[in-house]
Amino acid sequence: MHRHDRSTEVLTQAVIRYAIERTRLDPPPLDGPRTAAELHAMVGTTISSRGMGGLEALRVFADVLAPACISVDHPRFWSFVPTAPTEAAILFDLVVGASAIYGGSWMEGAGAVFAENQALRWIADLAGFPPGAGGVFVPGGTYGNLSALTAARERWRGRTGDDRRAVIVCSSGAHSSLKSAAKVMDAEVVMVAADVAGRMTGAALRAAIADAPAAITERVCAIVATSGTTNAGVIDDLTAAADVAAELNAWFHVDGAYGAAALAAPSVRSQFIGVERADSLIVDPHKWLFAPYDCCALIYRDPLEARAALSQHAEYLDVLQADENEWNPSDFAFGLTRRARGLPFWFSLAAHGTAAYTDAIEASLTLTRETTALIATIPELEVVGEPELSVVMFRRLGWQPADYYAWSARLLADGTAFVTPTSWNGETILRLCFVNPRSTLDDVRETLATLG
Ligand SMILES: *Cc1c(COP(=O)(O)O)cnc(C)c1O
């Protein structure tokens, strides 16, 4: 099966043709899940000692398995945070897969790491980080947050010698991955109550610190601010978070997994003031920077601090560490072997130029504003909070939670759109998250028309 012959040639053509055709579907079918029992009835057991043949496996995937996966890049997928990879990024992902690049070390992956680092530099410059900043592409924001907070904890422990549990301060509007990271690290979380808009204000952060006993505040290793909360798309008071972190001698981490893409959007850039003071920042190119899954950019102000915390050492790895000046991506995150997962993002960015990214991000911000204005004209609907980035939350007056869930399920079953309810201060409401430049106001209008 490692030799290229006529049948692998046929398979190659078929697989490449499938990939190209899927990439060009505009729009792709929305599709939707099936139960394991249904899938089993349709495909049976696919693994056998003799194999079913590549063309048959491809047919099973194309006819049954792929349609049982929602197309997250569908222009009417507005749940959670969608994805909208460019054609260039998707196709280059195939190239990365074909190239057997080990992205963990400079020695093995110099060319790839060099390119990834230029893409990271673009983000670092948008954030206003110093020339020495740098980092690594990791699988997702969850890994990015964990790695950054581990570096924060190690710095605190190294400075204080304190062997108690570290404390991480974040907002009740922060992403669930922060609590998950704290659990993995066996750290404690101090949760600052977000304001009615879902934002962590400087006043609330200061009050939480002032109210906490010294036994807590002296263990604070990191203050985390979110620049674009997942539910509401709002940005915490980054300047206040930076100030409080400085006062406590703590690390300042900015979780921009969803929202920091908008650093490239002039119309909202001023909302991010303070991000330039962060010790670390994450942003997921697989969310609003048009890269395929999975890709999170993790950038440190001082990468050496991260390296001290996260680098792995062993007899068989020392050869990789021989040259101090070589950039080994695996030094900067939890994990060793890595796919050069920043390359599809780099390729598309290099090919299209950063101005195209700015335009594509602004398109979603414009659609957000237009949608907010449209909702204001529909009597049964009411916007909840003023959108700051590309999330619109709104309620359907008179609806109970069951109405929202039934509507959402019907919409998906019809292949119209994918909009899941969320909850906001205990109330079930609707939420649209825009990252796809192919989504239009007509898409929104037709979808909202089904709420009558
Ligand atoms: C999506 C998200 C995460 C988690 O990122 P994954 O890539 O899903 O692991 C973390 N923080 C915020 C603010 C997010 O929106």
PDBQT file of the ligand as one rigid body, heavy atoms in Angstrom, charges set to zero:
ROOT
HETATM    1  C1  LIG A 501     -13.352  29.258  20.980  1.00  0.00    +0.000 C 
HETATM    2  C2  LIG A 501     -12.766  29.912  22.162  1.00  0.00    +0.000 A 
HETATM    3  C3  LIG A 501     -11.807  29.267  22.957  1.00  0.00    +0.000 A 
HETATM    4  C4  LIG A 501     -11.439  27.830  22.760  1.00  0.00    +0.000 C 
HETATM    5  O1  LIG A 501     -10.802  27.645  21.555  1.00  0.00    +0.000 OA
HETATM    6  P1  LIG A 501     -10.754  26.193  20.870  1.00  0.00    +0.000 P 
HETATM    7  O2  LIG A 501     -10.009  26.493  19.626  1.00  0.00    +0.000 OA
HETATM    8  O3  LIG A 501     -12.179  25.800  20.644  1.00  0.00    +0.000 OA
HETATM    9  O4  LIG A 501     -10.059  25.279  21.811  1.00  0.00    +0.000 OA
HETATM   10  C5  LIG A 501     -11.226  29.973  23.985  1.00  0.00    +0.000 A 
HETATM   11  N1  LIG A 501     -11.577  31.244  24.221  1.00  0.00    +0.000 NA
HETATM   12  C6  LIG A 501     -12.505  31.902  23.496  1.00  0.00    +0.000 A 
HETATM   13  C7  LIG A 501     -12.833  33.315  23.836  1.00  0.00    +0.000 C 
HETATM   14  C8  LIG A 501     -13.157  31.251  22.443  1.00  0.00    +0.000 A 
HETATM   15  O5  LIG A 501     -14.091  31.879  21.742  1.00  0.00    +0.000 OA
ENDROOT
TORSDOF 0
